[in-house]
Amino acid sequence: MKYILFTVLLFAPFNFMAPSNGITEEERAFAVSELTRTKNMVQKTIENLSMEQLNFKSTPETWSIAECVEHLAISENSFSEMLQGALQTPADASKRDQVKLSDEALLEIITDRSNKVKTPEPFEPSGKFGSHEETLQAFHSKRAEHITYVENTDDDLRNHYGQLPFGTIDGLQILLFMSGHTERHVKQMQEVMASSGFPME
């Protein structure tokens, strides 16, 4: 009996008191699901569209669907740089109180199209990837990298941080924000498709 008790006490710290590192499996699954869902949203929205439909603009000032896709490809790379920058500093749990938004609130803010903002010039579409097909491939390739990263990482994403205009977000939220940003612009594409004069084919 004493031997059993000693064994339990010996291994208990490793089983129950080990410090928490990385993200939980629930957080991992949620992030992978969101990143995959919004990637598929892009593909489903634009599949079978003609070049005339992809390049249609409802007004001279608005983006076409093809330009929205390019903006997403540009942004995917920029969010990747933001995440890498966050990971270059040591994880710091003492800064957790600077993160004011829950994951759900963050996604609600970025997907809400009622709040329009001016896109900074570096994020504006300019044909930098070449053809529409090359642009779409650039988006899918980078998104696949992000999904693979989340599936396999041991990084303590909750204790690395990035800055957005409205405040501090953690590393996992950088990825969730990127996914929500994709959904935001899929909604913009859908607005273009619903606008007067959108080509039938």
C-alpha positions as a printed NumPy array, in Angstrom:
array([[  0.   ,   0.   ,   0.   ],
       [  2.809,   2.386,   0.89 ],
       [  4.535,   1.545,  -2.416],
       [  1.384,   2.35 ,  -4.396],
       [  0.928,   5.654,  -2.55 ],
       [  4.584,   6.573,  -3.175],
       [  4.184,   5.794,  -6.884],
       [  1.08 ,   7.965,  -7.184],
       [  2.772,  10.873,  -5.414],
       [  5.897,  10.475,  -7.523],
       [  4.136,  10.726, -10.864],
       [  1.325,  13.089,  -9.894],
       [  3.308,  16.288, -10.593],
       [  3.985,  15.126, -14.136],
       [  0.402,  14.105, -14.797],
       [ -1.464,  16.96 , -13.184],
       [  0.907,  19.808, -12.348],
       [  2.917,  20.196, -15.543],
       [  2.914,  23.76 , -16.864],
       [  0.55 ,  24.417, -19.751],
       [  2.371,  25.019, -23.031],
       [  1.001,  25.507, -26.511],
       [ -2.687,  25.626, -27.269],
       [ -5.415,  23.218, -26.227],
       [ -6.645,  20.613, -28.671],
       [-10.024,  22.366, -28.681],
       [ -8.356,  25.651, -29.674],
       [ -6.331,  23.874, -32.338],
       [ -9.409,  22.189, -33.808],
       [-11.378,  25.461, -33.811],
       [ -8.614,  27.37 , -35.602],
       [ -8.109,  24.632, -38.194],
       [-11.862,  24.467, -38.762],
       [-12.141,  28.239, -39.26 ],
       [ -9.14 ,  28.47 , -41.571],
       [-10.424,  25.552, -43.648],
       [-13.998,  26.84 , -43.718],
       [-13.102,  30.285, -45.005],
       [-10.621,  28.879, -47.546],
       [-13.462,  26.771, -48.916],
       [-15.765,  29.794, -48.886],
       [-13.437,  31.586, -51.293],
       [-13.258,  28.624, -53.646],
       [-16.997,  27.991, -53.611],
       [-17.821,  31.664, -54.2  ],
       [-15.623,  32.117, -57.252],
       [-15.792,  28.702, -58.889],
       [-17.26 ,  28.714, -62.396],
       [-17.167,  32.513, -62.646],
       [-16.098,  33.872, -66.025],
       [-13.32 ,  36.43 , -66.414],
       [-16.001,  39.025, -67.159],
       [-17.711,  38.218, -63.872],
       [-14.43 ,  38.147, -61.952],
       [-13.431,  41.57 , -63.264],
       [-16.834,  43.257, -63.006],
       [-17.026,  46.388, -60.848],
       [-20.341,  47.707, -59.585],
       [-18.797,  51.202, -59.433],
       [-15.381,  52.547, -60.512],
       [-14.4  ,  52.918, -56.847],
       [-15.245,  49.384, -55.711],
       [-13.15 ,  46.264, -56.107],
       [-13.931,  43.456, -58.474],
       [-14.098,  39.865, -57.238],
       [-10.649,  39.226, -58.72 ],
       [ -9.289,  42.226, -56.815],
       [-10.816,  40.919, -53.592],
       [ -8.991,  37.631, -54.157],
       [ -5.715,  39.495, -54.678],
       [ -6.278,  41.481, -51.492],
       [ -6.75 ,  38.194, -49.634],
       [ -3.524,  36.789, -51.083],
       [ -1.619,  39.928, -50.062],
       [ -3.16 ,  39.872, -46.594],
       [ -2.41 ,  36.172, -46.093],
       [  1.283,  36.917, -46.468],
       [  1.072,  39.971, -44.212],
       [ -0.67 ,  38.052, -41.435],
       [  2.04 ,  35.401, -41.735],
       [  4.68 ,  38.097, -41.18 ],
       [  2.709,  39.43 , -38.231],
       [  2.584,  35.984, -36.636],
       [  6.292,  35.374, -37.205],
       [  7.047,  38.724, -35.605],
       [  4.952,  37.799, -32.576],
       [  6.763,  34.481, -32.213],
       [ 10.206,  36.117, -32.26 ],
       [  9.633,  37.499, -28.763],
       [  9.495,  35.208, -25.707],
       [  6.086,  33.97 , -24.609],
       [  4.866,  36.198, -21.775],
       [  1.782,  35.201, -19.793],
       [  1.963,  38.466, -17.801],
       [  0.637,  40.348, -20.84 ],
       [ -2.549,  38.29 , -21.143],
       [ -4.62 ,  41.081, -19.578],
       [ -3.805,  43.28 , -22.584],
       [ -5.936,  40.982, -24.764],
       [ -9.406,  42.438, -24.33 ],
       [-11.43 ,  40.555, -26.947],
       [-12.602,  36.962, -26.862],
       [-12.118,  34.874, -29.989],
       [-15.824,  35.134, -30.738],
       [-15.902,  38.92 , -30.339],
       [-12.851,  39.274, -32.575],
       [-14.47 ,  37.255, -35.345],
       [-17.693,  39.223, -35.001],
       [-15.851,  42.525, -35.444],
       [-13.869,  41.527, -38.525],
       [-16.729,  39.805, -40.344],
       [-19.142,  42.711, -39.809],
       [-19.417,  44.452, -43.197],
       [-21.491,  47.309, -41.777],
       [-18.241,  48.888, -40.58 ],
       [-16.267,  49.832, -43.714],
       [-12.622,  50.89 , -43.495],
       [-10.144,  52.226, -46.037],
       [ -7.546,  49.643, -47.014],
       [ -3.926,  50.845, -46.636],
       [ -2.118,  51.186, -49.954],
       [  0.232,  48.174, -49.488],
       [ -2.841,  45.928, -49.248],
       [ -4.57 ,  47.288, -52.349],
       [ -4.716,  44.998, -55.397],
       [ -2.259,  45.873, -58.147],
       [ -1.766,  42.669, -60.129],
       [  1.37 ,  41.711, -58.191],
       [  0.795,  37.944, -58.454],
       [  0.16 ,  37.89 , -62.192],
       [ -2.977,  36.191, -63.499],
       [ -6.095,  35.484, -61.463],
       [ -5.169,  31.803, -61.393],
       [ -1.71 ,  32.611, -60.02 ],
       [ -3.228,  34.943, -57.453],
       [ -5.686,  32.315, -56.275],
       [ -2.896,  29.75 , -56.063],
       [ -0.829,  32.143, -53.942],
       [ -3.747,  32.482, -51.526],
       [ -4.4  ,  28.738, -51.314],
       [ -0.716,  27.894, -50.926],
       [ -0.222,  30.279, -48.013],
       [ -3.466,  29.212, -46.359],
       [ -2.393,  25.569, -46.61 ],
       [  0.843,  26.513, -44.812],
       [ -1.137,  28.18 , -42.033],
       [ -3.449,  25.196, -41.606],
       [ -0.505,  22.779, -41.46 ],
       [  1.215,  25.024, -38.938],
       [ -1.794,  25.083, -36.6  ],
       [ -2.259,  21.332, -36.927],
       [  1.312,  20.658, -35.779],
       [  2.58 ,  23.574, -33.709],
       [  3.645,  23.406, -30.084],
       [  4.077,  27.195, -29.937],
       [  2.441,  28.892, -26.962],
       [  0.235,  31.039, -29.197],
       [ -1.869,  32.399, -26.356],
       [  1.18 ,  34.087, -24.83 ],
       [  2.619,  35.703, -27.959],
       [  1.017,  38.92 , -29.147],
       [  0.341,  41.152, -32.104],
       [ -1.036,  44.653, -32.435],
       [ -4.032,  45.753, -34.473],
       [ -5.514,  49.283, -34.592],
       [ -8.12 ,  48.351, -31.976],
       [ -5.737,  46.651, -29.554],
       [ -3.64 ,  43.63 , -28.64 ],
       [ -4.466,  40.138, -29.859],
       [ -2.67 ,  36.883, -29.149],
       [ -0.984,  34.58 , -31.638],
       [ -3.94 ,  32.286, -32.102],
       [ -6.175,  35.301, -32.619],
       [ -3.878,  36.504, -35.413],
       [ -4.807,  33.33 , -37.262],
       [ -8.497,  33.641, -36.371],
       [ -8.512,  37.285, -37.445],
       [ -6.958,  36.253, -40.767],
       [ -9.73 ,  33.708, -41.246],
       [-12.433,  36.219, -40.312],
       [-10.854,  38.737, -42.682],
       [-11.274,  36.158, -45.454],
       [-14.959,  35.776, -44.641],
       [-15.353,  39.553, -44.636],
       [-14.124,  39.775, -48.21 ],
       [-16.113,  36.761, -49.351],
       [-19.139,  38.777, -48.23 ],
       [-17.8  ,  41.657, -50.324],
       [-17.586,  39.338, -53.337],
       [-21.169,  38.273, -52.74 ],
       [-22.207,  41.926, -52.666],
       [-20.584,  42.397, -56.074],
       [-22.429,  39.369, -57.43 ],
       [-25.727,  40.719, -56.091],
       [-25.224,  44.194, -57.56 ],
       [-27.108,  45.578, -60.531],
       [-25.417,  44.832, -63.832],
       [-23.438,  41.811, -62.694],
       [-22.898,  39.683, -65.846],
       [-25.062,  36.618, -66.176],
       [-22.088,  34.653, -67.466]])
